[in-house]
């Protein structure tokens, strides 16, 4: 198993109330970006259900320079209805599922620090301060 020192939260940069699946994102990444596979390890859909992306033993393609030792989680949403501004669009189900997933991952990777993608990029992703919100997990 890879040594994991970071768990990085992302958003799909999609409008509120428009659901997408791991397969949709896989298509974006494989067909659009010409990657080998989806970049994230987990996807959290609008109803809170979680879908697998890349296997955990395979480094992701979600945060340049940090993929080797991180796990990438993407929640669906993160943009306003007009797709002009980043907005925390997480549903109550997504909030609960993210918390549950993060607690579980921390049990297996207790030294991993939870971050938002924006901690490593000049993007607003994941549209909320994940580092601060999850600092006590």
N, C-alpha and C positions, 0 to 999 in steps of 0.2 A: 504493500500500500504506500501511496505517496505520503510524504511528510506535509501536513497541512498546517499553515500558520495564519491563514486568512480565510474568512468567509465573506464574500463580496456580494452585496445586494444591488440588483439592477431593476430597471423598469423596461417595459417593451416600447416605451415612447409612442403609445397608441391612445386614442380617445377613450373617455370613460364609457362604460356600458357596452363596449364592443369587445367581445371575447375572442381570444385566439388560443390555439393549442400549441403544444410542443412541436407537432408536425408542421404547423404553419410557420413557426419560427425556424425550424429545420430547413424548410423550403427557402425562406429568406436568406439564411446563412449559406446554404449549399448552392442554390441556383443564383441568388443575387450576389453573394460575396465570393463565390467559388471556393468555399471552405470544404473540408472533408465531412463535417458534421455540424450539428447545432453547437453553439459556443457555450451554452449554460449546462449545468448539471441538473438543475431543478427548475420547473416552471410552476408558478402559483396562479391558477386561473381565477376568474371573477367570483365563482362560487366557493372558492377556497380549496378546491381539489388540487392535488399536486401531481404533476407529471414528471417523469424522468426525461432528462436530456442525455448528455454524454454520460457514460459510466464514470463513477467516481475515481476509478484507477487511472483514467485517462485525463491528462491536463486539459482544461477548458480553453476556449478562445473568447474570453470575455473581458480581460483587463490586461492590456499590453504590458509586458514586463513582470507580471505577477501571476501568470497562469500556472506555472509549474507547481506552486505550493498553495494554491487556493481552490476553493469551491465557489462556483458561480450560481447564484439564485436570481431568477427574474420573475417579478410579478407583472401581470398584464395590466397595462394602463400607464399612467404617469404624465399624460398631457391633458390640457383642457379640451373642451368640445370643439373649438375652432382649430385645434392643433397648432396654436401659436405660442403657448406658454406651458412650461412644466407645472404640473399640479399634482398634489398627493391625492390620487383617485382610488386608493385602496379601499375595498369594501370591508365591512366588519368581518366577513368570512376570510378574506385575504390576511387581514391583520392577525386573526387568531391562528391561521395556518402557518404564517411566517414565524410567529412566535413559537409554535409547537415544533416546526422544523429546525429552527435555530437552537432550541433547547436540546433537541435530539442530537444534532450535529456537534454541539459543544460537549456532550457526554463522550463522544468518540474522539473528539479533537479538543481537549480542554484548554490547550494553549493557543488555539486559534482566536484571533481578534476579529470581531465583526466590523465591517466597513461598508460604506456606500461607495459605488463606483466613482462618485465625484471626488472622493478623497485622493484618487489617482489620476484624475482627468479634469479638464476644464468644462466638462458637461455637467448639467444639473441632475443627471441620473443618480439616484432613483426618485427624484422629486420630493424627497424628505431627508432629514438628517439621520440616516440609519446608524451611524457611529454613536451618536448621542442617545438615540432611542433605545438601542440594544446594548449599551455599555455595561449593564449590570447582569447580563446573562452569563 
